[in-house]
Amino acid sequence: MDWNAWHDRYDATDSWMARRLLTVQGRIRIALDHAPAGPLRVVSLCAGDGRDLLHVLRDHPRRRDVRARLVELDPRNTAAAAETARLAGLDQVEVVTGDASLIDQYRDMIPADLVLICGVFGNITDSDIEHTVSACNQLCGTGGTVIWTRHRAAPDRVPAICDWFGEHGFEQQWLSEPDAGYGVGVHRFTGTPEPLHTGTRLFEFVGYDVLRRGGTPSSEDR
């Protein structure tokens, strides 16, 4: 899978990807609107070219309050994200080319006020989804928000993901309708953040194409 070319699908305005992006951006905007006054920390896992967050921040009233770290493995995507941030004057946005599955990438940015896990859960195994959800109480501060996505194709894992968040101190704030053509969830952390378990790998990014054909990831798929 070419994860840079994959972003081209967002440009088809009638596509499910474009509709999902607008939904995620709307939920980011709401989360920022309702965040407490003062500095805000945002982390984005497998951030791609960052258009979900950056296109909101460039004209949001809280833009100067936000310090963000976007972690993405593909250098073409990070180059695009860094350029978008530069053109928008978002000096407090850091774009990191690296493995977003390593929890140490976020160690000086947590507990965060907003955690974005978009485009991840459809590309990893069920056990890794659960493992990542269970670690969100290390990433997110009390009262903070996690926004995540997952397709609704069979087997539909969205209900299980909501249950897993609930088991780890998160309260469901919003969930897209089952017939929307995509899944977007918003959960608020009501517990106390757990200490960071350094050295933890949250998931292995397999890719939905590999998962769909029931294969195992090769070095090229990773």
Buried (B, 14 or more C-beta within 10 A) or exposed (E): EEBBEBBEEBEEEEEBBBBBBBBBBEBBBBBBEEBEEEEBBBBBBBBBBBBBBBBBBBEBEBBBBBBBBBBBBBEBBBBBBBBBBEEBEBEBBBBBBEBBBBBBBBEEBBBBBBBBBBBBBBBBEBEBBBBBBBBBBBBBBEEBBBBBBBBBEEEEBBEBBBEBBEEBBBEEBBBBEEEBBBBBBBBBBEEEBBEBEEEEBBBEBBBBEBBEEEEEBEEEBE
